[in-house]
Amino acid sequence: QVQLVESGGGLVQAGDSLRLSCIASGPRVRVDDYAIGWFRQAPGKEREGVACIFGTGIAHLAESAQDRFRISRDNAKNTVFLHLNSLKPEDAAMYYCTADVLCDGGVELADPETEWGQGTRVSVSS
């Protein structure tokens, strides 16, 4: 299983932006060998897919993310980024990245038993 580490979350005000990072750990793991997806889970809610990107750069965004979020990758840095713009209080959640993603027009978890990393917390004050 690909080990990924999330970072970049924080407490921001509504309307602010954040850039979350997802970096592969391990000396021979390359993020461009995988489709990488971002998911989020707010307190009391189900985990939901946000965005995913192939090694080719082709990306998909969930409907809730299409207007304000963007996903990108920097293969030289072995990192996938999730750009969160115009944040709203309802975007507050733990954000996770994973290589266990079905990225074929939607953002779905390929393996319901996938092991998640620590995630990164996004908090948005109104």
N, C-alpha and C positions, 0 to 999 in steps of 0.2 A: 504494500500500500504506500502511495506517495504521501510523504509527510510535508505538510504545509504549515506555515506560521503566519498568522494575521497580525496586523498592526495598523496604527493610524487613527484609531477612534478617539473620541474625546467628548467634552461637553461644549456645545456651541449654542448660539442663539438661532432662532428661526430665521431663515433666509441665508444663513452662512453656508459655507462649503467645507467638505472634508475630502481627503484622498486616502483611501484605505489601500494597504499593500498586502500582498499574499506572496510569500517567497518560499521556494522549495528548500527543504533542508536535506542535507546529504550531499556527498561530493560528486555523485554521478546522476543526480536527478535533474532533469531539464523540464521546465514548465512548458516549453514549446512542443514537447512530445505528447502532451495531453490537452484535452479540453478541460478548462478550469471554470468552475462555477462559483458564484457568490450566493449565499443564502442568508436569511436573517430570521431571528425569532424574537418577538416582543413578549414581554411578560404576559402569561395567560393565553398566548396565541400559538397556533401551529407554526412550525418553521416553513418559510416560503422561499422559493427561488427568486432571485433578483436579476442576475445577468450571468452570461457565460460566454466564453471565447475559445475558439480553436487555435491551434498552433499557427494556422494560416492567417489568423487575424479576423476571420469571420466571427461575428458576435451576434448574440440575441439578448434582448432585454425583455423582462416581464412587462406586462402592460402597465403595471403600477410604476415602473421605473423609466418608461420610454421618454417622458418629457423632461426629466431632470437629472437622470443618472447616465453615466457612460462607463464602459469597461474598455481597458486597453492592456497591452502587455509590452514589456521591455525585455526582450529575450537576452540581451546582453547583461541585464541585471537579474535575469532568472526570476522575474517578478511580474505578477498580474495586478493591475490597479483597478479599483472601483472608485469612480469620481462621483461624489454626492454633491449636487448643487441645489440651491434654494431649499435647504432642508426644512422639514416641517416636524412638529412634535410627534406626529404619527410615524415618522421614520425612526424614532428611537427604538433601538433593539440591539441584540448581540448579532454581529455579522461574522459569518464563517465562510471560508473558502474550501473547496474540495475538488478532487479530480474525479470523484464518483458522480459525474453529472451526465445527463442526457441533454445534449445541446442541439436539438434538431428542429428548431422553431419555437421551442419553449425552454424552460429552465426547470428540469425535473431531476430528482435524486435517482441515480441508477441503482444504488444499493441501500435499502432502508436500514440496514445494519451497519452502515458506514460509521467509522470512528471519527468524531469531530475533534478538532484542535481546541485551543482555549478561546478562540474568537477574539474580537475586539468590540468594545462597547461604544455605541454612539448614543449620546444623550442630547436632546434638543429642548432648550427652554423657549417658552413662548413670550 
